[in-house]
Amino acid sequence: MKIKYSNSLIFLFYSLFFLLLFLQLPINGNIAGNCDTWYVIAYSNAYLAKLTSFFTGAEIGSALYPIKDIYAYGESAIGTAIIFIFFKLLGCSDVWAFYGFITVLFSLTAFSIFLIAKLYVQQWWAALFAGLAFMCSSFTFGNIDSPHTVFFAPTFFAFYFVKLFLQKKHNYYLLIASILAGIQVYFSAYVFLFGTIVLGLLVLINWSVLRLKESIIYWALALVLFLLITVPFFNFYFSKMAQPIFYNPFDSVLLAEAHSLDPVDFTRSLSDNLLYAHQPMPSKTIKKNGDLLTDYGYTYAPIKDAKFMQGKQAKTTDEVRYVSARRTANIGILIYILAFIGLLMTIYKARLELAFIGLAGLFLAFGPVIIIGDFLLPSPTYPLYTMTSFFQVLRVPCRAFFLTLFSLSILAAYGLSYLSKYAQRKNFTLPPLLFVGLASILFMIENISFPLNAFEASKYQTVPTEYQELTKQSKKNTILILPSEVGIALGKDTESLCQYNREIIYMNWQNQHQQNILNGVNGYFPRNRLEVQKLIYQLRNNPGVVLSFAKDYAVSHVLFHKNMLVYSYEQEILSFLEKNPYLKQVKNTSNVAIFTIQTTSSTEKP
């Protein structure tokens, strides 16, 4: 019996599936990541506060004060922020808004892959598997802490319409594809780059059937639309990067190497995987690989003052989850078996398209070098990383493996379709939905952790009540919040609270109390954030440095959060503040101590 389906039912299925899968997060007060996930929350709420102030005229203050355009120092992804804001406008808390947000991202991307797979594979139920395979792989869940980088829906919808253009020759499909490909940059610049590669390969492979002469006007119009959409984005970011205030504390090549795939990563699984053992990447492995790169001949020029941005280093045996999870490339055996069968059995043109896309992803994912044990093999891209600034923007090359995963997912759908037909020829009849259901369950057993990797968020989503001491004042205050480290060394980043995400949580609180704060982080930094951190380090030995905060940044209050300690030594900071003659304690609770700055030392008073 042939089972009828509709695209709306398929999207509904994906939505219900991911609603159920991710429900375990909000009911436990958790979110799916502890670094870039907080970025999504904090920066989306910042966009919402700015939007609200447009209508109310209220002054909302700023994080990273005194700069105003905090969005210019990293990938703030206004497109994905709109999705998060939608759920906030419905009255959701940050935790529940993230739940709705991540469900939409996963459902839309899975559905876009289904549409593409349906163009390659006859059976809709096999195409259904392709969407599940891509979004439920351990690699996708390993990168879920950067939600914008798993959201390929605009790019994949563009791919779908280019394929329709190639099949049906309707020129308006080309225009739709150019618009979708362009808007992807506002959801993720990384995915935009990968999408441009995928669409470029698709066009090149089908060059002979493009009908360029007949459709030249539409091709030109498509290019103009694409540029009109994307140029403002790049102008905004590149103009900011060219300014002296822009500060990059990272060595781009070493960073890219740390975030590139190596052969060992294809055995790496997340914690709580149902089948495979977790293989974390300790800090000493990252250091060793960096040393191999410098031994090979890469000249590392220390970046001035970068030490002030690092925070507490991870212990050599500790996992650096931000790196380790993103390199989780063990996606099981089943998908490779099905994809191999699909590669053998599919038609030549499809085989060519998917093979080239998959290989391109793998090529880029290996980054500047490939490391096997103590042996380093330079990648063909190595000279491009060392000699061009363009490739240095690709700081996390392993994300290109998503292109490989895309090809594998569709080829696996081919393989599943072929096996079903083969079973029917052998009189082994199995209902298609049961067949795809069994394959999906086996795939998920190999890939999904249970429970999902999660981090506590409910206790950090709401600004402490002690901030009412400041918000009840009519004037806008400028605050220094302690303890504070930029924390790019990512010590203790396996826990719900680390030095790095603590700064993002402070930024999220700023959206609620709307006072100016010096704290905050982004993918890159304004130079004033570096100068602030230098002054913070002087607080222990130079009490008078608080006057510099008052003079240079108009700081009126210093707050110390007793319940936001990551390391025990941070407790000592409170003692230094209490003894500082230029600080007056005006409030002290079990959670927060609030000080005002006084220009005259208490020891100098008569």
Buried (B, 14 or more C-beta within 10 A) or exposed (E): EEEEBEEEEBBEBBBEBBBEBBEBBBEBBBBBBBBBBBBBBBBBBBBBBBEEBEEEEEEBBBBBBEBEEBBBBBBBBBBBBBBBBBBBEEEBBBBBBBBBBBBBBBBBBBBBBBBBBBBBBEBBBBBBBBBBBBBBBBBBBBBBBBBBBBBBBBBBBBBBBBBBBBEEEBBEBBBBBBBBBBBBBBBBBBBBBBBBBBBEBBEEBBEEEBBEEEBEEBBEBBEEBBEEBBEEBEEEBEEBBEEEEBBBBBBBBBBBBBBBBBEBBBEBBBBEBEEBEBBBBBBEBBBBBBEBBEEBEBEEEEEEBBEBBBBBEBEEEBBBBBBBBBBBBBBBEBBBEBBBBBBEBBEEEBBBBBBBBBBBBBBBBBBBBBBEEEEBEBBEBBEBBBEEEEBBBBBBBBBBBBBBBBBBBBBBBBBBBBBBEEEEEEEEEEEBEEBBBEBBEBBBBBBBBEEBBBBBBBEBBEBBEBBEBBEEEEEBBBBBBBBBBBBBBBBBBBEBBBBBBBBBBBBBBBBBBBBBBBBBBBEBBBBBBBBBBEBBEEBEEEBEBBBBBBEBBBBBBBBBBBEBBBBEEBEEBBEBBEEBBBBEBEBBEEEBBBBBBBEEBEEEEE
